[in-house]
């Protein structure tokens, strides 16, 4: 069936580096995408979202890029900090369908 | 402004017992979602409810699992006759009527002995 998946299960970076977390999706009908951050023992926390009529959206230290041609989503974190260490999930939604579908997640490890 | 509240935080049950997980959505949110997460895996959708209605239960096992969101009070996810395979983290999320963005609670970690 259609699914959302991530390329890298673990990403290790040094503090201050820029991080890029990638996500591939297969449902061409998806038109809304969200990145969530989940710290150990906690629920997912919203980071940033993007609709399919956009290809880039920026937040505070984070940027989401959407490439609909290849069905690829990425999350860029600038000047990564130890507090950014967590598992990051992308999720997709089809506006005709009410629920989010999550990928498996990428663990980001930031070394001081 | 309190977020999504789930309780209990941890729940231990023996095989065959019942588990009841509670979720109070954020103020102003009328949509509730339940997801299950196994260790080192993503969140799997279970059920989507609005007040007094189940909108989508396509992710819910057909037997032993049920969910409700009454007019008054929290949403309840009920698991009857629990088995060890039910051990997981169960997350509740809520959203307002016009927004796909989900806000998650801290989850209930269910352990079946």
Boltz contact constraints between the chains, C-beta under 6 A:
constraints:
  - contact:
      token1: [A, 32]
      token2: [B, 100]
      max_distance: 6.0
  - contact:
      token1: [A, 42]
      token2: [B, 106]
      max_distance: 6.0
  - contact:
      token1: [A, 43]
      token2: [B, 91]
      max_distance: 6.0
  - contact:
      token1: [A, 43]
      token2: [B, 104]
      max_distance: 6.0
  - contact:
      token1: [A, 43]
      token2: [B, 105]
      max_distance: 6.0
  - contact:
      token1: [A, 43]
      token2: [B, 106]
      max_distance: 6.0
  - contact:
      token1: [A, 43]
      token2: [B, 107]
      max_distance: 6.0
  - contact:
      token1: [A, 44]
      token2: [B, 104]
      max_distance: 6.0
  - contact:
      token1: [A, 89]
      token2: [B, 42]
      max_distance: 6.0
  - contact:
      token1: [A, 93]
      token2: [B, 100]
      max_distance: 6.0
  - contact:
      token1: [A, 98]
      token2: [B, 48]
      max_distance: 6.0
  - contact:
      token1: [A, 99]
      token2: [B, 45]
      max_distance: 6.0
  - contact:
      token1: [A, 99]
      token2: [B, 48]
      max_distance: 6.0
  - contact:
      token1: [A, 100]
      token2: [B, 102]
      max_distance: 6.0
  - contact:
      token1: [A, 102]
      token2: [B, 42]
      max_distance: 6.0
  - contact:
      token1: [A, 102]
      token2: [B, 43]
      max_distance: 6.0
  - contact:
      token1: [A, 103]
      token2: [B, 42]
      max_distance: 6.0
  - contact:
      token1: [A, 104]
      token2: [B, 42]
      max_distance: 6.0
  - contact:
      token1: [A, 105]
      token2: [B, 42]
      max_distance: 6.0
